[in-house]
Amino acid sequence: MDLLLILTYTAFCVAIFKIFNIPLTKWTVPTAILGGIALIGTLLLLMNYNHPYTKYSREYFVSVPITPAVKGIVTQVNVRPNVPVKKGEVLFRIDPIPFEAVVQQRLAALKEAEQQVPQLSAALDIATAAVNQATADKDRTESAYRRFEQGRKKGGKNSPFTELELDNKRQLFFASQARLEAAKADEIRARLAFESNIDGVNTKVAGLQAQLQEAQYNLARTVVRAPADGVVTQMALREGAMAVPLPLRPAMSFIPDEERYFAGAFWQNSLLRLKQGDEAEVILDAAPGRVFKGKVAAILPAMAEGEIQFGGNLQSSNRLFQRGRALVLIDLEDNDEEIIKRLPAGVAGQAAVYTEHFSHVSIIRKVLLRMQSWLNYLFAEGH
């Protein structure tokens, strides 16, 4: 753009010399040159600080790597490359047979566990009845033992109950006590098994329900769908390929249909006057002769040249020599969106931002930007 300004001034001087028949002398030519240096230098300083320009501008977009959540053989590829799809449409399918088998296995185990719940209830009832029976048996044997014991004490040597009979009753009583304790332990075990619940559901049933949900989730993931409205491009996926979640090797790249931003890389010196909301213009190599208007959406708060991450490695001083440029996001006006969408995502161009300072100088920047846009009609492949 500096060259355009110099050529414009040169053409203006030639026209002045021709129109007014000014002779080329040692006074007139140096005067024109020095005047041009002073004029162009002043204009460049004013424009660079107040209306910065960058020849490095590009449209950026986000691509979503489509990585399946499950591993399997691709049986069907439904999406066509470069054809827009809607959110939820099927991109491709993975062989579901192994996952269907796991679902059936989990379902069968769940049904079996659900049928065991009434059995646990019945086992608790049996254990409770056994405790009642053991309690009655213990009471009966204890009563007999106490009666024999009292009769033995009262009768002395003339007692109708012998020592051997008393000992038999004592042993029967102790045995009934042991059976009662065993029955109570069985009842506690049966009660714990029956009352072991999570939110009112048997723990084994709840665990198998979770396993079934996981199996159903994996089965549903065999159908890979579009995460949003967008398009798949440069697709190489074919039927018979093995789709795997790890290692992270995407099966395809999906470009969502969303708002696009242009990013311009401006010299750090230009940040003196730049701010969000300033008027901006963008020209594209793919659209010669057109100027797209917009606004500064944001000035990114960080630069990659100064980034440091932990990793146990020392940082080289060579990184200090990388000056870097500030990234400025430009949001184009709505009336230009249709034209932009017809162009491939990622097109490059140049951009200029016009601040509120020295606004009359911005006219020169706008004229130069349009001249640069017209020059985009001229290009060659080097042959």
N, C-alpha and C positions, 0 to 999 in steps of 0.2 A: 504493500500500500504506500510505503514511502516513495517507491519508484514511480508510482502513478502521480503522486503529488509533484515530484521533480519534473516528470515529463509534461504535466499540465502547465507548470510554471515556464518550462522551456518553450512550449508551444505558444504560451501567452507572450513571452518576450519576442519570439520570432515574428509573431503577428504585429506587435507594436513597432518593431524595427522596420517591417515592410510597409505598414500603413503610413507611418509618419516619416518614412525615408531617413531614419536615423543612421548615420554612418557608423561603421564598425571601427572604432578607434581604441587607443589604449586607455581611454577614459570611460567610454560608454560600455564596453564589454565587461571590464572589471566591476563597474558600478552595478550592472545587471546581475553579475555572479554574486557579489557581496550582498546585494539586496535580496537575492533569492535565498542565500544562506541564512540571512537574518530572518526573513519572512517565514521560510519553510521551517527553520529551527524553532521559531516561536510557536508556530501553529502545531508542530509535532509535540512540543512540550505541553501545550495547553490540552491537546487532544489526548495524549497518553495518560495524563493525570485525571482529566475530567470526563473523557469519553473514550475509555480504553477499547482496544481492538485486539483480537486474537485470531491467528490463522489456524489454531488447533481447536476445533469444535466438532463434536460428534453426538449423535443420538445414541443413548444408552437404553437398553431394555433388559429385563430379567427373564432368564430361561429357567424352567423347572426340570431338573433331572428326574425322569420317571424310573424309579427303581422299585421292582415288585417287593411286597412284604413277605412272600413265600417263594420257595424254590420249586421249579418244575419245568416241564417241556412246554413250549409255546405251541398251542394247537390251532390258534386262529388269530390273525392280525386283521382287525376291523377298520382301523383308521387308515386313511389315505394321506400320503404326504402332501403338504401345502394346501390342504382343503380344510377350511374352518370347521371346528366342531364346537358343540355346546357342552357346558358343564354337566358331567354325569354320563356322557356318551362313552361307549365301550371303545377302549384303545386296542387291547388285545386280551386273549384268554390263555390261561395256563391249564394243563391237564388236571381236571378236578378229581379223578378217580381215587388217588391215594388219600386225599383229604375227605372225600365222602366216606371212605372206609373207616377213617378215624372217628368221624362223626357218628357212624353207626355203632362203633365199638363203645364210645362214650355213652351213647344213648342206652345201649343194652345194660351197661354197668349201672347207669342211673336208675333204670327201671328195677333192676335187681335190688338196689339199695332202698328204693322206695317201698318195695314189698317186704323188706326186712324190718321196717319201722313197726308195722302191726305185730310182727313176731317179737320185737323187743317189748312191746306193751304186754303181750301175752306172757312173756318170760318174767316180767315184773309182777304180774298177777300171780303166777305160779310161785315165785319167790316169796311174795307176801303171804300166800296161803301156807307155804312151808313154814314160815316164821310163826304163824298162828298155830299150826299143828304142833310145832316144836315147843311153843309156849305152853300149850295145853298139856303136852306130854311131860314137860318139866314140872308143871304144877301138880299133876297127878302123882308122879314119882316122888316129888318133895313131900306131898301130903302123906303118902304111905311111909316114907322114911321117918317123918316126924312122929307119926303114930307108933311105929315100932320102937323109936327111940324113947318116947314117953312111957310106953308100956314096959320097956326094959328097965328104966330107972325106977318106976313105981314098984314093980314086982320083985326086983332084986333077984335073989336066987330062985324064987318061986314064980318068976315071970314066964308067961306062956311063949315068949319070943326068945329064941336062942341068939347067941352072939353071931353065929353064922348067918342067920336070917336077917339080922340087923345090918350086917356088913353087906349082904346082897342088895338090900334096899338102898344103902348108902351109895353103892357103886352104880346102881340104876339111876339114882338121882344125879350123880356127877356126870354120867353119860348123857342124860337128857339135857343137862346144862351145856355140855359141849356141842350137842346137836343144835341147840338153840343159837349159840354163838355162830356156828357155821351157817345156819339158815339166815341169820341177820347179815352176815358178810355177803352171802349170795344175793340177798335183797338189795344191799347197798350197791353191789356191782351191777345188778340189773337196772336199778334206778338211775345210776350214773350213765349207763349206756342209753337208756331211753330218754333221759332229760338233757343229754348233751346236745344243745341246740345253738344255732346262730340266727338271731332274728326269727325265732320260732321254727327254724328248719333244722333237721338233724344234721350234725356236723359232717357225717359221711356223705349224706345227700347233697349238702351245700358244696362240699369239695368236688363231687362229681358234676354238679351243675356248673361250677366254674370251669372245669375241664371241658365240658360240653360246649360252653360259650366260647372258649378259646378255639376249639376245633371248628365250630361254626364260623368264627371270625376268619380263621385261616382259609376255610372253604370259600367264604365271600371274597377274600383277597385274590382268589384265582382269576377273578374278573377285574382287570385294571381299567379304571375309568378316568376321564379327563378331570383334572382338579378345578378347572375353570374354563370359561370361553377362551378359545385360542386356536393354535395351529401347531402341527408337528411338521418339522422340515428336516431334510437330510436324513431320512429314516432308513436304517439298514436292517431292522429286525425282520425276520422271516419265520415261518412255521418250521418247527423242529429245533429251533435254537433253545438252549438251556438258559432260562432266566433265573438269576440268583440275587438274593438281597445282599450277600457279602461274598467276596469283597465288593465294595461300592462301585459297581460297574453299571451305569444307567442303561436301560434298554432303549431309551430314546430321549430326546430333548423336546420339551413342550414350551412353547412361547405363549404366555397368557395374553389375552387382549385387554390391555390396560393402558392407562395414561403414560405417554412417552415424555421423557425429559431430554433436553439438549444440554450438554455440559461443555463449557468453554474453559480452557486452561489459560488463565491470565497471569501476567507477571505479578509478583507480590507487591511491587511498587504501586500497582493499580488499586490495591485495596484501600488506599488513602481516602478515596471518595465513594467507592462502591458500597451500596446497601440494598437490602431487600426492597423490591417494588420499583426499582429503576426501570426505565424503558430500555428495551433491548431489541435488536434486529439480528436475524440469522440468514445467511445465504448458503446454499447447498451446491455442491459440485453436480449433483444429480438433477438439479432444477435451475439451469442457467437463466439469468435474466429476472429471477423472482427474488423478492425480499420478504421474509416472514417476520412479522412483528410479534413481540411478546413482552414478558416482564421477568425481572430477576426473581426467581422463586426462593433461592437460598444460596448462601455462600457456605460451603462445607466447612465445618469447624476444625477439621484436622487434615493433615497432609501426610501421605504415606512415607515421605522421605524422613520424617522424624519419629516414625513408629519404632518402639522397642517392645519385645515380648520376652518373658523369662524363658530360659532354655539352657542355662549353664555355659553359654558361649560369650566370649568377649566381643564387644562391638568394635569394628574397624574404624579408624579415623577417616577412611575413604568416604564414608557415608556423609561426612561433614561437607564434602565438596559437591554434593548433589543439592543444588539449589531448589529445584522443583517449582511448580506453579500452583496457584490457588485454583480450585475447581469451583465454578459458578454454575448453578442450575438455572436454566431458562425455560419458562413455561410459555409455550406459544399460544396465540389466540385461537379460539374455537373455529373461526372461519377458515383456518389453514389446516385443520386436522384432516379433512378428507384428502387433501393433496398429499399430506405427509404419509397417511396410511397407505397410499398407493405406491409409495417408495419402499424399498427394502429396509427393514429395521437395521439401524447401525450406520446410516449414511453420514458422511463427513461434510464439513463446510467451514465457514468462518463466522465470527460473531462480533458484535460491537454493543457496548452498553453506553447509554447516554444519561449522565447525572444532571442534577439541577444547577450545577455550577457552570458558568460560561456557556449558557445554553445556545447562544448565537454561533459558537464555534462548532456545535454539533452538526450544523448544516453541511460543513465541509466533510465531516466524517461520513455523513449519510451519502453525499455525492460520491465519495471515494469508494464506499461499500458497494454502491450500485454499479460503479465502473468495474469493480472487481467481479461482481456477479456477471456482467456482460462478457468479461474475459473468460468466464467458464465455458463459453461456446467454443473456445480455442483450446484444443488438446491434441495430443499425438501419442502414439504407442511407441515412438522411438524408431520407426522404420521409414 
